Every structure is written in structure tokens, then in C-alpha cells.
């Protein structure tokens, strides 16, 4: 991007010297004095005319300086001595370019602002103001302003229909990258993540190794609601590849965490990172299985009578109706012996937590019904762990509750039985 800007700005000197060396007024000697340019040939377009020979000589002397500092001194002196010169705009544009060549960003921006004040569609000045406000603000310079950078960038974009100069229109692709990056970074800072993505994506496509735009694009994708994980993870991996050495490990760790969050595992991560580092073609990322897909996988891999209670609950909460029916038809009416935690009791009915997650949450997921009232001395205390038997009779999916009939208290407790834990639900991120 800096090389693009340098090419844009250096064009100031070339074009301005070629086009803007003002001619002396008609009536002066047709032969050029020493240091003066010849008048245009008949039929050539007549440029601005300096009537005062002294003013003319001062201008030519300044613009012909080869050393940027000498040119700055000459142009500043010319503008001070001749503030209303017909060559004021051209002199300011040349001065802007000279300051940029000396890497004086403050004076470059000050002069560019004067150029734009005099010529609202001076594309070089608008590009400079958009670029410097963006870059300096990203580097923490308080003299820069992202909102100003965006303002000048949008002003430049709006000027294109008015531009006819072939030297400027030839630079449109490069200038649009400067404008797009200024708008995109300003939008990102303002949390307009969708706008940032629209502005930055073509900039990054043209500048895939420019960390200053690649990483903000990644973050803009990932901070949208819902996040765009496919693009966000890819550009985060690209950012890790082109980041300064001291930042690479941290950004790579972040990109991997987003990959695992979306994919529910790190399989395939090494391949994606390698492709990103090689600036290869973007790789699609398979999202994590949905709870329904996980439930179906359980049914396919494990017969219902070999599942534990937590797996039954997971399938009948998250599975398709077909998968729920497969499990339910296999266990309905069959005696089940298990361990649970008492949530509350009545003489003929206990509310029980059967999975470890629901035990931790003190949430009942089983209603155990007895054919006869349980003697008071045998009723366990709330929160107690105990062994029981029952026959699944019905269930509701959400909230999950299984009703077991023909309840029995079991005297013999299995040694240190740990209630089954629900399989982790791998939530599929929202559709992009």
C-alpha cells in the first residue's frame, strides 16, 4: 500500500511540471528568458498565465529544484510572496508532494488539506489524506483521525465521475485501494462490521500480505452477528502468516480457537493454516455437527439397550423423530436399574435427577411412580443418592422428563456408581 501511495504522489511532480509551468503573458518576449519555459505552440491548450515576470521566475525556480527540501523552501517562499497567484493550486500540489517525499506526514497532511480546500476533487490530495489518517491512527498517532480518513475517502470516491485527466484515471485502481482501506478501518473502529467487510475485502484481495488490512478484515467477519466463521477464520490464518514476528503466535492461537469453536475439533486446522500461509485458495471449513446429527450418530453406533440414561435423554431431546422412536421403542416397558439423586419425594412418587448434568443442576429428569406407597422410613432424603428400578412409560422432550412406572427401591447398591454424564452438545453456529 505504501508503494502504491508513493507512485500516486510522485506523479504529482511529473504531471505538475509537465502541465503546470505557467507561461508568461502575451506581449512578453517570445524567446524564453534564461530559466523560463517556451510558450505553447499555436493550437495547444493555454494553461494559467503569470503576468508578472518576477512571479514567473520565482515559480519556475522553485519547481525546477531537484532536492525536495530546496523545492519546499522555494514553494513556501513563492506562496508567501504571491498568495493570490494563478499558480497557487499547482504550487500547493507540488509542495504536498515534496513534503511527502521527505516523510513529513504532518506537513503533508496540512498541505493536502489546503489543496482540497482549493480543489475539492484533487484526487492525489484526497488519497494522501485518506491514507495518512488511516495509517497514523492505526499506529496510535493522536494527530490522525479515522473519521476524517473515511470522509476524504468517500469524497474521493464521489469525485470519480468528474475526473477526466487520463493520468488520474489510470491510477483509479490504486487510489480505490487507499480509499477502501480508509473506509474499512474507520467502519471497523465504529463497529460497523458489515461495512468494514465490504470495504476491506477487495483491498485485501489486491494486497494479501498487508497485515494492516488483513487482520481487521478477519476481525470484522468474526465480530458480525452472526459471525462469518468461514471467511473470518481464513483471514485470521492469513493474518497470522503476514503479522509482525512478535504477533504471529498470538494471532495463530486466536485463529485456531475460532476454528475449534466452529468445527468442534482441530482436525484439518494444520492443512488450512498451511494453505493460508502459502496464500493458497481459500479452504472451506466443515461446521460442527448439529445436536440432531450427534444424536443420529449415537443411534447408529450404539444399540439403545447399551446406551446409558444420559444418552437416551440426549437423543430424545435433540434427535429426529425417527431416532427418538428407535430408542423409545427399544426401552419402553422394560425394567431399568440405575442410580440417581433425589430432588423431591411423595409417598407414591419420587422426582429424580438421573444424569450427572441434571444432578449438578439439581434438576429432575425422571418421575418414578410406585404402585404402593413407600414406607416413610424408606424414603430417602432430598439430595440423597440411591439405587432404583423402573419401567419407562412415557417422556416429554422439552423440557425432558421420563416417567417410569412400577418403581422399586433397590437394597443392594452398586459400588461407587457414577451417574452417566450427558454427551456434550456441539452447537452449530448460526447460518451465515
RAVENLIN-V618821 format. One record per helix or strand of 3 or more residues. SS is the DSSP state (alpha for helix, beta for strand). FROM is the first residue (numbers start at 1). LEN is the number of residues. If there is no record, write none. Layout:
BEGIN
SS,FROM,LEN
SS,FROM,LEN
END
This chain:
BEGIN
alpha,2,18
alpha,53,11
alpha,68,14
alpha,88,14
alpha,105,14
alpha,123,16
alpha,146,17
alpha,166,4
alpha,172,18
alpha,193,14
alpha,211,13
alpha,229,14
alpha,245,19
alpha,269,9
alpha,291,11
alpha,304,3
alpha,309,10
alpha,321,11
beta,335,12
beta,349,5
alpha,356,5
beta,366,4
alpha,376,3
beta,385,12
beta,401,9
END
